[in-house]
Amino acid sequence: MSDCCNKKKERTQEEYKSLINRLNRIEGQIRGIKGMVENDAYCTDILIQVSAVNSALNSFNKKLLENHIKTCVTDDIIKGKTETVDELVEVLQKLMK
């Protein structure tokens, strides 16, 4: 797989705002969990919030993956860069651990 730091993706303003909004909500949820721990909240209450964060992260990944397939992967296949499919398979294997 190629080094992620050498590749960039230009996103539409709408895509950018959507992803940032999702991350901001997740960040807020994490801060909320931290506050729960600091305030000695009951374990199961914290676990439920952690589950909500996991769900939010999974939703973020699904949206990002969808955008990636519809743009980067499709564009590269059209250009004959089939190695992008190998990269996608490798990423999917990591996501499904």
Secondary structure as the mmCIF struct_conf table of DSSP 4:
data_model
#
loop_
_struct_conf.conf_type_id
_struct_conf.id
_struct_conf.beg_label_comp_id
_struct_conf.beg_label_asym_id
_struct_conf.beg_label_seq_id
_struct_conf.end_label_comp_id
_struct_conf.end_label_asym_id
_struct_conf.end_label_seq_id
HELX_RH_3T_P HELX_RH_3T_P1 CYS A 4 ASN A 6
HELX_RH_AL_P HELX_RH_AL_P1 GLN A 13 GLU A 38
TURN_TY1_P TURN_TY1_P1 ASN A 39 ASP A 40
HELX_RH_AL_P HELX_RH_AL_P2 CYS A 43 HIS A 68
HELX_RH_PI_P HELX_RH_PI_P1 ILE A 69 VAL A 73
HELX_RH_AL_P HELX_RH_AL_P3 THR A 74 ILE A 78
TURN_TY1_P TURN_TY1_P2 LYS A 79 GLY A 80
TURN_TY1_P TURN_TY1_P3 THR A 82 THR A 82
HELX_RH_AL_P HELX_RH_AL_P4 GLU A 83 LEU A 95
TURN_TY1_P TURN_TY1_P4 MET A 96 MET A 96
#
